[in-house]
Amino acid sequence: MFNKWCLTILCLILVNLVLFVSNTSAAKWRKETVDNSGDVGKSSSIAVDKSGKVHISYNDNDNDSLKYATNASGSWVTTTIDSNGYDTSIALDSSDKVYISSSSEEALKYATNASGSWTTATVDSNIYVFNTDIAIDSSDKVHISYFDNSSDDLKYATNATGSWVTTTVDSDGFTGYDSSIALDTSGKVYISYFSADDEGENATLKYATNTSGSLVTTVVDSDADSCYFSSIAVDKSDKVHITYYNENYGGDLRYITNKSGSWVRKIIDNGRSVDQYGIAGMDNSITLDSS
């Protein structure tokens, strides 16, 4: 049975925010400490701008605040954006302006420096928010998926019309946990997420899209004990790619795609190189290259 409070058990609270950078010319990894000002780095999210500069949102657990770090000036600069901020997600617009979604004191919040200085806004209030994820379309409009733990629903917020509109995407049982959002070449929305019944049983991986004009939900993997930590990406042909963690048989990392026209699933890592039962794939993330 899924425990909706397992987030407190599964999350790793980091003492420092540490960045690992790939040096492809030397084929080596190097490590940089970005912020060591206390218990910082939980719920970090990263984006890289067109100049190759790094932007990171994260939580300062000592002060319950939302922080942001960048090396855009040549050295790391950290800024406290909001006095409250958890479950952060970061994205950049066409001008490399920064947008951050977060949960804060029973609300979905959003922060941006698009005007030249940081501003914050409450997008959805009087709810207990988990697992925000943000994406920016080609018109620099914001799209956020998030889990409303007050009603156990998947919700979606956007300012594409000029003002914020929030929508309940799926209210079937305990659904919407660990959502991930992506946009296609036309700005259509794709969301992957965990879904189960009210008791946390009969878990499935689901996906929602508005390519038909309204958000439609689909079960893409029902052969699972659970489908946590999903991450979604959409390729240039508007085909969907999802990685996720499944608890069957101890735990494995799965990948599913509809690029062939129908959904095809693969187990990437069952973790059995570690022990008989194995565990692999928690807190995964997917991205696509130019090909």
C-alpha positions in Angstrom: 0.0 0.0 0.0 1.3 3.4 -0.9 1.9 5.8 1.9 1.2 9.4 0.7 3.7 10.6 3.3 6.6 8.5 2.0 8.1 11.7 0.5 9.6 12.4 3.9 11.3 9.0 3.9 12.4 8.9 0.3 13.8 12.4 0.0 17.5 12.8 0.6 18.3 16.0 2.5 21.6 17.4 1.3 24.0 19.3 3.5 25.5 21.2 0.5 24.3 21.9 -3.0 26.8 20.1 -5.2 26.9 20.2 -9.0 28.6 17.5 -11.1 29.7 18.8 -14.5 30.6 16.6 -17.5 33.9 17.6 -19.2 33.4 15.9 -22.5 36.8 16.9 -24.0 38.6 15.1 -21.1 35.8 12.5 -20.6 36.0 13.2 -16.9 33.5 14.5 -14.3 34.3 17.4 -12.0 32.4 18.4 -8.9 31.7 22.0 -7.8 30.2 23.1 -4.5 27.6 25.7 -5.3 26.3 26.5 -1.9 27.5 25.3 1.5 25.7 27.9 3.7 23.9 25.2 5.7 21.3 22.5 5.0 20.8 23.4 1.4 20.2 21.6 -1.9 17.1 19.6 -1.4 14.6 19.6 -4.3 17.1 21.1 -6.7 16.3 21.6 -10.4 18.7 22.7 -13.1 18.6 24.5 -16.5 21.4 25.6 -18.9 21.0 28.7 -21.0 22.1 29.4 -24.6 25.6 30.6 -23.3 26.1 27.4 -21.4 25.6 29.0 -18.0 23.9 27.1 -15.3 20.8 28.0 -13.3 19.6 26.0 -10.2 16.6 26.3 -7.9 16.7 24.6 -4.6 15.4 24.6 -1.0 17.2 26.1 2.0 16.0 23.7 4.7 17.4 25.7 7.6 15.3 28.7 6.7 12.5 26.9 4.7 13.2 29.2 1.8 13.5 29.1 -2.0 17.0 29.8 -3.3 18.5 30.2 -6.7 22.1 29.9 -7.9 23.8 30.8 -11.2 27.3 31.1 -12.6 26.1 33.5 -15.3 28.6 36.2 -14.0 31.5 33.7 -14.2 31.4 32.7 -10.5 28.6 31.2 -8.4 26.1 33.7 -7.0 23.2 32.5 -4.7 20.0 34.4 -4.0 17.1 33.8 -1.7 14.0 34.2 -3.8 11.2 33.5 -1.4 10.9 33.0 2.3 9.1 29.7 1.6 9.8 27.2 -1.2 9.8 23.4 -1.6 9.5 21.0 -4.5 11.2 23.4 -6.9 11.4 23.3 -10.7 13.2 25.7 -13.0 12.9 26.6 -16.7 14.3 29.3 -19.0 12.4 31.3 -21.7 13.6 32.3 -25.1 15.6 35.2 -23.6 17.1 33.0 -20.9 14.9 34.6 -18.2 14.3 32.3 -15.3 11.0 30.8 -14.1 10.7 28.7 -10.9 7.7 26.8 -9.6 7.5 25.8 -5.9 5.2 24.8 -3.1 5.0 27.2 -0.3 2.7 27.4 2.8 -0.3 25.5 1.3 0.0 27.1 -2.1 1.5 26.7 -5.6 3.9 29.6 -6.2 5.9 30.9 -9.1 8.9 33.2 -9.3 10.6 34.9 -12.3 13.2 37.6 -13.1 11.6 38.3 -16.5 11.1 41.9 -15.6 14.7 42.4 -14.6 14.2 41.7 -10.8 12.7 38.8 -9.0 8.9 38.8 -8.5 6.8 36.0 -6.9 3.1 35.2 -7.2 0.7 32.7 -5.8 -0.9 30.6 -8.6 -3.1 28.3 -6.5 -3.9 28.7 -2.8 -5.4 26.9 0.1 -4.1 23.5 -1.1 -1.1 21.4 0.1 1.1 21.1 -3.0 3.7 18.4 -3.8 5.9 17.8 -6.9 5.7 20.9 -9.0 7.2 20.8 -12.5 7.5 23.7 -14.9 7.8 24.2 -18.7 8.0 27.4 -20.9 6.5 27.4 -24.4 7.8 29.3 -27.5 5.7 32.3 -26.6 7.3 32.4 -23.1 4.1 31.3 -21.4 4.3 29.1 -18.3 2.9 25.6 -17.8 3.0 23.9 -14.4 1.9 20.4 -13.3 1.5 19.6 -9.6 0.0 17.3 -7.1 -2.8 18.7 -4.9 -2.4 16.6 -1.8 -5.5 18.2 -0.3 -7.7 16.4 -2.7 -5.2 13.8 -4.1 -5.6 15.2 -7.6 -3.3 16.0 -10.6 -3.6 19.7 -11.4 -2.2 21.9 -14.1 -1.7 25.7 -14.2 -0.9 28.0 -17.1 -0.9 31.7 -17.9 -1.1 31.1 -21.7 -4.3 33.2 -21.9 -2.7 36.1 -20.1 -3.9 35.3 -16.6 -3.5 32.2 -14.5 -5.9 29.3 -15.0 -5.8 26.2 -12.9 -7.3 22.9 -14.0 -7.9 19.5 -12.3 -6.5 17.1 -14.9 -7.3 13.8 -13.1 -9.2 13.2 -9.9 -9.5 9.4 -10.1 -8.4 8.1 -6.7 -4.9 9.0 -5.4 -3.5 10.5 -8.6 -0.9 13.0 -9.9 2.0 12.2 -7.5 5.5 12.7 -9.1 4.2 14.4 -12.2 6.4 15.7 -15.0 5.5 18.1 -17.8 6.8 18.7 -21.3 5.7 20.6 -24.4 5.8 19.7 -28.0 6.8 21.8 -31.0 3.3 23.4 -31.1 3.2 24.1 -27.3 0.9 21.2 -26.6 1.1 19.8 -23.0 2.2 16.3 -22.0 2.2 15.2 -18.3 3.3 11.9 -16.9 2.3 10.9 -13.4 1.5 8.2 -10.8 -2.0 7.1 -10.3 -3.7 4.6 -7.8 -7.0 4.0 -6.1 -8.0 5.7 -2.9 -6.1 3.1 -0.8 -2.9 3.5 -2.9 -3.4 0.1 -4.6 -3.6 -0.8 -8.3 -1.0 1.7 -9.2 -0.4 2.7 -12.9 1.7 5.1 -14.9 -0.6 7.6 -16.6 -0.1 10.4 -19.1 -2.2 13.4 -20.1 -2.1 15.5 -23.2 -4.2 18.3 -24.7 -3.2 17.5 -28.3 -6.9 16.9 -29.1 -7.8 20.3 -27.7 -8.6 19.3 -24.1 -6.6 17.3 -21.6 -7.2 13.5 -22.0 -5.7 10.9 -19.7 -4.3 7.5 -20.7 -2.9 4.5 -18.8 0.4 3.7 -20.4 1.7 1.0 -17.9 -0.6 -1.0 -15.6 1.8 -3.8 -14.9 3.3 -2.2 -11.8 3.1 -2.0 -8.0 3.9 1.7 -8.3 5.2 4.2 -10.9 6.9 6.9 -8.9 9.4 9.5 -10.1 8.3 9.8 -13.7 10.1 12.1 -16.1 8.8 13.0 -19.5 10.3 14.4 -22.7 8.9 15.0 -26.2 11.0 14.7 -29.3 11.0 16.8 -32.6 8.4 14.4 -34.1 6.1 15.0 -31.0 6.7 11.5 -29.8 6.7 10.9 -26.0 9.5 9.4 -23.9 9.0 8.6 -20.2 11.3 7.1 -17.6 10.0 6.1 -14.2 10.6 3.9 -11.1 8.5 0.8 -10.6 8.5 -1.1 -7.3 7.7 -4.5 -8.7 10.2 -7.1 -7.6 12.2 -4.7 -5.5 12.4 -1.8 -7.9 13.5 -1.1 -11.5 14.0 1.8 -13.8 11.6 1.7 -16.8 11.4 3.5 -20.1 8.3 3.8 -22.3 7.8 5.5 -25.6 5.2 5.7 -28.3 7.7 6.6 -31.1 6.7 3.5 -33.1 3.0 4.5 -33.0 2.1 2.3 -30.0 3.5 2.2 -26.4 6.6 0.1 -26.0 8.2 -0.5 -22.6 11.7 -1.5 -21.6 13.3 -2.2 -18.3 16.6 -0.2 -18.3 18.0 -1.4 -14.9 16.5 -3.9 -12.5 19.2 -3.2 -9.9 20.0 -6.9 -9.5 23.7 -6.3 -9.9 23.5 -5.0 -6.3 21.5 -7.7 -4.7 19.0 -10.5 -5.4 15.9 -8.3 -5.4 17.5 -5.1 -6.7 16.4 -1.5 -6.5 17.1 1.1 -9.3 15.6 4.1 -10.9 14.4 6.3 -8.0 14.6 10.1 -8.7 15.4 9.6 -12.4 15.3 12.3 -15.0 15.2 12.2 -18.8 16.3 14.5 -21.6 16.8 14.2 -25.4 19.7 15.4 -27.6 19.4 17.0 -31.0 19.0 13.6 -32.6 
